[in-house]
Each structure stands twice: as structure tokens, then as C-alpha cells.
Amino acid sequence: MSLDVSPKLLAEAESGDIREEDFVDTVRTSLPYAYDLIASLAGELKDGKAEFTDNQTPPPSEQERGQLLRALASDAIRGSLERHFGVELAFQNCHRVATFRPGARNGETYKRFTSQRSQILNQSPEFRDC
């Protein structure tokens, strides 16, 4: 299971829409490694001049790697985190997540980061089973 959903939030979802803030809070408590990593990258991006910030350090365990994969594989989670932090996310391999400024998807840097060429160049044997 990706998220630890409270009975209250589940009941709200069953009866209609939920507040995005409640969803993001559920993501924060359910996937703390992924949430904190993206929060940190978004903060670095906001405070700096770079076009993007990224993580190149593997997670400390498979549990944290799983959190990151679950967060970025879900359109709902990924989209909510992008809106919450005011960034656009990109992802390579098992842990290289990057935050870009809003509107970056049309830019050359984002296109280069998400290209097939960059994916191939960012491979190494230790990522084979991640």
C-alpha cells in the first residue's frame, strides 16, 4: 500500500472530493523520505539561481527507495507534490529526482534532463536492480 489513509480521509473520499492539503499531509506522513527529499530540493531551487536541483545520492535503504518510487509513479501524488511545492518534477533511475521551476517542461534543460540520451548516460550497474 502506498499511503496510510486515515478513516476520516477515506470517508471524505467515499462521499466526494477531498482537500488537496489533506492529501498532501497523508503523503507527508506515509512517504516521509520522498516528501522530505522533494521539499529539500524545492527549497534549494527557490533559494538559488539554478534552473533545477537534483538528488544524486541513493536512498539509505530499499524502504526509502520504495517511497520515492511510489511517490513519483503516482500521477495523483506527483501532481499534488508539484502543486504543493510550486515545482515541476523529473525522475531518472531509482533515485535521481529533480525539481524544476514552473513552466520548465518546455525548456531545453528539462527536455535534456528527461531525454532518452540522458537516461542512458545516467546508468550504472548498481542501478540495475533498484
N, C-alpha and C positions, 0 to 999 in steps of 0.2 A: 504494500500500500504506500502510495506517495505521501499522503497527508494525514495527519491526525486531526480529524474533523470533530469538533465539539457537537454534542447532541443539539445544542441551540442553533448552531450554524446549519446543521443538517436539516433541522425542522424549517428554518428560514428558506433554504434552497428548495425543499419539497413544496413550499407554499408560494414560491415566486423568486424573484431576483434577490441577490444578496448584495451588501455593500462591498465595494472593492477593498476598502480599508480592512474589513473583517477577513476577506480572503487573503490579503497580503499578510495580515497578522498570523493567520493559520500557516502560511508558507514560512514565515519567520520562525515560528516555534517548531514546525515539523521538519524543516530543512535548514537548520541554523548555519551549517557550514556554507552552503550555497548562498543563502541570504547575506551572510556577513561578508563573503568574498565579493559579491556583486556590490554591496554597499560600500566596501572599501575602494573598489575600482571606480565606482561612480563619484566618490568623494575626491579621489585623486584627479579624475577628469575635470571635475568642477573647479578644483583649486589650481589647475595647471593650464598650460597653453597647448599641450599636445593634442593631436587630432583624436587619439584614442589611448586608453590604458588597457593593459592585459596582464594576465596571470600566466607565468610560465613554470610555476612550482607545482609539482604533483601533490595531490591531496595526501594527508598523512596516513590514511587508511582507505580500504575499499568502501567502508561505510560513508565517508565523506565524498569519495568519488561517485558513489551511487546517488547521493543527494544532489550533486551538481548535474549529473546526467538526467535525473528525474525532473529537476527544475527547468533545464533547457530543452528537454524533449517535449514538454507540455506547452502547447500554444497558449493555454489559459494562464499558466504560471509565468511563462516567459513574458507574455504581453503585459501582465499585471506588474511584474517587476520593472519592465521598461517604463511603463507609465509612472509608477511609484518613484523611481529614481530619476526620471527625465533623461533616459539614455536609450540608445539602440544597442542591442547585444549581438555579438557574433561569437561563434564557437568552433574550435578545431580540436581534434583528438578527444582525449578524455578529460582534459582539464584546462585547456587554453581558452578561457573565456575573455572576451574583450568588451569594453564599453566605449561607445562612440557617441558623439554629440547628436542631438535630434537632427534629422534630415541627412545624415551621413550616408544612408543607403544608396544615394545617387552619386556619391563622390568616388573618386579614384582610389583613395586609401581604403575605404570599406570594400570596394569591389576587389582590390588586390588582396586584402586580408581573407576574403571569403572565396577566392578563386580556386579552381582545381589545382593550379600550379602551386599556390601557397599550401594547400592541403598536402600535396605530395612532398614538398620541401620541408614540411614540419613533421615528418615521420621519423621514427627511430624504432629499433627492435623492442625497447621496453614498453612501447605503447601498443604492441600487437595484441595483448590480451586484456587491455584495460576496458 
